[in-house]
Amino acid sequence: MEGLRPFIQSLRINCHRQSESMYLRQLIVVNLKVCRRAKSFQPWLMRVFILRLSRHVIAFFIPKNCKTSGGRSQVNGAKQPTTHTANGPNQVWCWDITWLPGPAKGIYYYLYLILDIYSRKIVGWESHEDESAQNAAKLIRKAHLREEVQDKPLVLHSDNGSPMKGSSMLETLYQLGVATSFSRPRVSNDNAYAESIFKTCKYRPDYPYKGFESIEKARDWVLTFSHWYNFNHKHSGIKFITPHQRHSGLADRVLDKRKAVYQRAKERNPNRWRGDIRNWDLPEEVHLNPARTSVKVEGVK
């Protein structure tokens, strides 16, 4: 392996010395005969390294068990998730797309859904027969107008799908002044709020597991579900109040009445209470992918 490193380094040096006025991309492939000079070379265990510098591309093959030298190209650990904090509604939204079963096997409809992580309210949804950035751009524009966000700072978090990073979607977000946030590649739990509401949606008792007869039937069902979720669903993540109450600022009034009921019940029969009443205080801040704090555990003597 040591004999291969000087050759690779020479490729990098020569690439730096090439003129910037050259417009043709140069492709250099290391001959397999050069690689066979290395000890214990196995042709079926190879990596393809592509080095992009300016307008030039250099590609070379090296075995998988070959250790490259450190430098700026060295990977510095795992990438940390994107963290956002919301202390009010319409500050951090997350969205995703899920499949809805169609009338026959292999036919699906696509549910676009936007969720406010602070209140858990569905601020926008649409169902289409195709998956595209144009549909997503129309949905975010409607939700932005309906919620009267205007010039307020807003973050929209999503995964790395093509509709999320399409030119139409990114241009719309730029025009609206919405900041983009994306999950780490191949990490499914960075968008946990969206995945959670999809599970709630598909575990409803009236969910048609055999499929929707048409796109109109799917839209009618999602309309009923979204109204139930926003106005009737007692969400366990927000102290069993509805997302609408949390989003519209009615949560404190509802929870104050609930505290009074619990306090009167304790005064009537104190023997049933070993301690204080249940904590009905909502957190002031909601975090998306909160940073993990390291805890030092000391040994027990």
C-alpha positions as CSV (number, residue, x, y, z in Angstrom):
1,M,0.0,0.0,0.0
2,E,2.9,2.3,0.7
3,G,3.9,2.3,-3.0
4,L,0.5,3.6,-4.1
5,R,0.5,6.7,-1.8
6,P,3.2,8.7,-3.6
7,F,1.4,8.2,-6.9
8,I,-1.9,9.5,-5.5
9,Q,-0.2,12.4,-3.9
10,S,1.5,13.3,-7.3
11,L,-2.0,13.3,-8.9
12,R,-3.2,15.8,-6.4
13,I,-0.1,18.0,-6.8
14,N,-0.3,17.9,-10.6
15,C,-4.0,18.8,-10.5
16,H,-3.2,21.9,-8.4
17,R,-0.6,23.0,-10.9
18,Q,-2.9,22.7,-13.9
19,S,-4.0,26.0,-15.6
20,E,-7.4,27.4,-14.5
21,S,-8.2,28.3,-18.1
22,M,-8.6,24.7,-19.1
23,Y,-12.3,23.9,-19.6
24,L,-12.1,20.2,-20.3
25,R,-12.4,17.8,-17.4
26,Q,-9.5,15.5,-17.1
27,L,-10.2,12.0,-16.0
28,I,-7.2,9.9,-14.8
29,V,-7.7,6.3,-13.7
30,V,-5.1,4.4,-12.0
31,N,-4.2,1.3,-13.9
32,L,-5.1,-1.9,-12.2
33,K,-1.5,-3.1,-12.8
34,V,-0.2,-0.3,-10.5
35,C,-2.7,-1.4,-7.8
36,R,-1.6,-5.0,-8.1
37,R,1.9,-4.0,-6.9
38,A,0.4,-3.6,-3.5
39,K,0.5,-6.6,-1.2
40,S,-2.6,-8.6,-0.6
41,F,-4.5,-6.8,-3.3
42,Q,-8.0,-8.0,-3.9
43,P,-9.7,-6.7,-7.1
44,W,-13.2,-7.1,-5.7
45,L,-12.5,-4.9,-2.7
46,M,-11.9,-1.5,-4.2
47,R,-13.1,2.0,-3.6
48,V,-13.5,4.7,-6.2
49,F,-12.2,8.1,-5.0
50,I,-13.2,11.2,-7.0
51,L,-11.3,14.4,-6.3
52,R,-13.0,17.6,-7.7
53,L,-10.7,20.6,-8.0
54,S,-11.9,23.6,-10.0
55,R,-13.1,22.3,-13.4
56,H,-11.1,19.1,-13.3
57,V,-12.0,15.6,-12.0
58,I,-9.5,13.0,-10.9
59,A,-10.7,9.5,-10.2
60,F,-8.5,6.7,-8.9
61,F,-9.0,3.2,-7.5
62,I,-7.5,2.0,-4.3
63,P,-8.2,-1.1,-2.2
64,K,-10.6,-0.8,0.7
65,N,-7.9,-1.8,3.2
66,C,-5.6,1.0,2.1
67,K,-5.4,3.8,4.7
68,T,-5.2,7.3,3.3
69,S,-3.3,10.0,5.0
70,G,-5.0,12.6,7.1
71,G,-5.8,16.2,6.0
72,R,-8.7,18.4,5.1
73,S,-10.3,15.4,3.3
74,Q,-10.4,13.4,6.5
75,V,-13.9,12.9,8.0
76,N,-14.3,14.4,11.4
77,G,-16.7,12.2,13.1
78,A,-20.5,11.8,12.7
79,K,-22.6,14.8,11.6
80,Q,-24.7,16.4,14.3
81,P,-28.4,16.8,13.7
82,T,-29.9,20.2,13.1
83,T,-31.4,21.7,16.2
84,H,-34.2,24.3,16.4
85,T,-36.2,25.8,19.3
86,A,-39.7,27.2,19.2
87,N,-41.2,29.2,22.1
88,G,-44.4,30.1,20.2
89,P,-46.6,29.0,17.2
90,N,-45.4,29.5,13.6
91,Q,-41.7,29.5,14.4
92,V,-40.7,26.0,13.4
93,W,-42.6,23.8,11.0
94,C,-41.8,20.3,9.8
95,W,-43.3,18.6,6.8
96,D,-43.2,15.3,4.9
97,I,-44.9,13.2,2.3
98,T,-46.5,9.7,2.9
99,W,-48.3,7.2,0.8
100,L,-52.0,6.6,0.9
101,P,-53.2,3.3,-0.6
102,G,-55.1,3.5,-3.8
103,P,-57.9,1.4,-5.3
104,A,-55.5,-1.3,-6.5
105,K,-52.2,-2.8,-5.5
106,G,-49.3,-0.6,-6.6
107,I,-51.4,2.6,-6.9
108,Y,-50.8,5.2,-4.2
109,Y,-51.8,8.8,-3.5
110,Y,-49.4,11.2,-1.8
111,L,-50.3,13.1,1.3
112,Y,-48.4,16.4,1.8
113,L,-48.6,17.5,5.5
114,I,-47.1,20.5,7.4
115,L,-47.0,20.4,11.2
116,D,-46.2,23.1,13.8
117,I,-43.8,21.5,16.3
118,Y,-44.8,24.0,19.1
119,S,-48.5,23.3,19.0
120,R,-48.6,20.1,17.0
121,K,-51.3,21.7,14.8
122,I,-51.6,20.7,11.2
123,V,-51.2,24.0,9.5
124,G,-51.5,22.7,5.9
125,W,-52.1,19.5,4.0
126,E,-52.9,18.4,0.4
127,S,-53.3,15.1,-1.3
128,H,-52.1,14.5,-4.9
129,E,-51.7,11.7,-7.4
130,D,-48.0,12.6,-7.9
131,E,-45.0,13.7,-5.9
132,S,-43.4,16.9,-7.0
133,A,-41.7,20.1,-5.8
134,Q,-44.4,22.2,-7.5
135,N,-47.2,20.7,-5.3
136,A,-45.1,21.2,-2.2
137,A,-44.4,24.9,-3.2
138,K,-48.2,25.5,-3.6
139,L,-48.9,24.0,-0.2
140,I,-46.3,26.0,1.7
141,R,-47.5,29.2,0.1
142,K,-51.1,28.5,1.1
143,A,-50.1,27.6,4.7
144,H,-47.9,30.7,4.9
145,L,-50.8,32.9,3.8
146,R,-53.4,31.2,6.0
147,E,-51.3,31.4,9.2
148,E,-50.5,35.1,8.5
149,V,-46.8,34.5,9.0
150,Q,-45.8,37.4,6.8
151,D,-42.3,38.7,7.7
152,K,-42.0,36.7,10.9
153,P,-39.0,34.3,11.1
154,L,-39.9,30.7,10.2
155,V,-38.0,27.5,9.8
156,L,-39.2,24.7,7.7
157,H,-37.6,21.3,8.5
158,S,-37.9,18.3,6.2
159,D,-35.9,15.3,5.0
160,N,-33.7,15.1,1.9
161,G,-36.3,14.0,-0.7
162,S,-36.4,15.5,-4.2
163,P,-39.7,17.5,-3.6
164,M,-38.1,19.0,-0.5
165,K,-35.0,20.2,-2.4
166,G,-36.6,20.9,-5.8
167,S,-36.0,24.2,-7.5
168,S,-39.6,25.3,-7.3
169,M,-39.8,24.6,-3.6
170,L,-36.5,26.3,-2.7
171,E,-37.4,29.4,-4.8
172,T,-40.8,29.6,-3.1
173,L,-39.2,29.4,0.4
174,Y,-36.7,32.1,-0.7
175,Q,-39.5,34.4,-1.8
176,L,-41.4,33.9,1.5
177,G,-38.3,34.4,3.6
178,V,-38.6,30.9,5.1
179,A,-35.3,29.3,6.3
180,T,-34.7,25.7,5.2
181,S,-33.6,22.9,7.5
182,F,-32.9,19.3,6.4
183,S,-32.4,16.0,8.2
184,R,-29.1,14.1,8.0
185,P,-28.8,11.8,5.1
186,R,-30.1,8.3,5.7
187,V,-31.3,9.2,9.3
188,S,-35.1,8.7,9.7
189,N,-35.6,10.0,13.2
190,D,-34.4,13.6,12.5
191,N,-38.0,14.4,11.4
192,A,-39.7,12.7,14.3
193,Y,-42.7,15.0,14.6
194,A,-43.8,14.3,11.0
195,E,-43.3,10.6,11.4
196,S,-45.3,10.6,14.6
197,I,-48.4,12.3,13.1
198,F,-48.3,9.9,10.1
199,K,-48.5,7.0,12.6
200,T,-51.4,8.6,14.3
201,C,-53.1,9.1,10.9
202,K,-52.6,5.5,9.8
203,Y,-53.6,3.9,13.1
204,R,-57.0,5.5,13.2
205,P,-59.9,3.0,13.5
206,D,-61.5,4.2,10.3
207,Y,-58.4,4.3,8.2
208,P,-59.1,2.3,5.0
209,Y,-56.3,-0.2,4.9
210,K,-57.7,-1.8,1.7
211,G,-57.2,1.5,-0.1
212,F,-59.1,4.6,-1.1
213,E,-61.5,4.3,-4.1
214,S,-60.4,7.6,-5.6
215,I,-58.3,10.7,-4.8
216,E,-61.5,12.5,-3.8
217,K,-62.3,9.9,-1.2
218,A,-58.7,10.2,0.1
219,R,-59.1,14.0,0.4
220,D,-62.4,13.7,2.2
221,W,-60.9,11.3,4.7
222,V,-57.8,13.5,5.4
223,L,-60.1,16.5,5.8
224,T,-62.0,14.7,8.5
225,F,-58.9,13.4,10.2
226,S,-57.2,16.9,10.2
227,H,-60.2,18.5,11.8
228,W,-60.4,15.8,14.5
229,Y,-56.7,16.1,15.1
230,N,-56.6,19.8,15.5
231,F,-59.9,20.4,17.4
232,N,-60.8,17.1,19.2
233,H,-57.6,15.1,19.8
234,K,-56.3,15.4,23.3
235,H,-52.6,15.2,22.5
236,S,-50.4,13.5,25.1
237,G,-47.4,15.5,24.1
238,I,-49.0,18.8,25.1
239,K,-50.7,17.8,28.4
240,F,-53.8,16.4,26.8
241,I,-55.1,19.6,25.2
242,T,-55.9,20.0,21.5
243,P,-53.4,21.4,19.1
244,H,-55.8,24.2,18.3
245,Q,-55.9,25.3,22.0
246,R,-52.2,25.3,22.1
247,H,-51.8,27.2,18.8
248,S,-54.4,29.8,19.6
249,G,-53.2,30.6,23.1
250,L,-56.1,29.0,25.0
251,A,-53.9,26.3,26.7
252,D,-53.2,28.3,29.8
253,R,-56.9,28.9,30.5
254,V,-57.8,25.3,30.0
255,L,-54.9,24.0,32.2
256,D,-55.7,26.5,35.0
257,K,-59.3,25.1,35.2
258,R,-57.9,21.6,35.2
259,K,-55.5,22.4,38.1
260,A,-58.4,23.9,40.1
261,V,-60.5,20.7,39.6
262,Y,-57.6,18.5,40.8
263,Q,-57.0,20.8,43.8
264,R,-60.6,20.7,44.9
265,A,-60.6,16.9,44.5
266,K,-57.5,16.7,46.8
267,E,-59.1,19.0,49.4
268,R,-62.2,16.8,49.5
269,N,-60.3,13.5,50.0
270,P,-56.7,14.2,50.9
271,N,-56.2,10.5,51.8
272,R,-56.2,9.6,48.1
273,W,-53.2,11.9,47.5
274,R,-49.7,11.0,48.7
275,G,-48.1,14.1,47.2
276,D,-48.9,17.1,45.1
277,I,-51.4,17.1,42.2
278,R,-50.2,16.2,38.7
279,N,-48.0,18.7,37.0
280,W,-50.1,20.4,34.2
281,D,-47.5,23.0,33.2
282,L,-46.6,23.1,29.6
283,P,-42.9,23.6,28.6
284,E,-42.2,27.1,27.4
285,E,-39.8,25.8,24.6
286,V,-40.1,22.9,22.2
287,H,-36.9,21.6,20.6
288,L,-36.4,19.8,17.3
289,N,-33.6,17.3,17.7
290,P,-32.2,18.8,20.9
291,A,-28.5,18.6,21.5
292,R,-27.5,15.8,23.8
293,T,-25.6,16.7,26.9
294,S,-22.9,14.4,28.1
295,V,-23.3,12.9,31.5
296,K,-20.2,11.8,33.5
297,V,-20.9,8.7,35.5
298,E,-18.6,8.1,38.4
299,G,-17.8,4.7,39.7
300,V,-19.5,3.4,42.8
301,K,-17.1,2.7,45.6
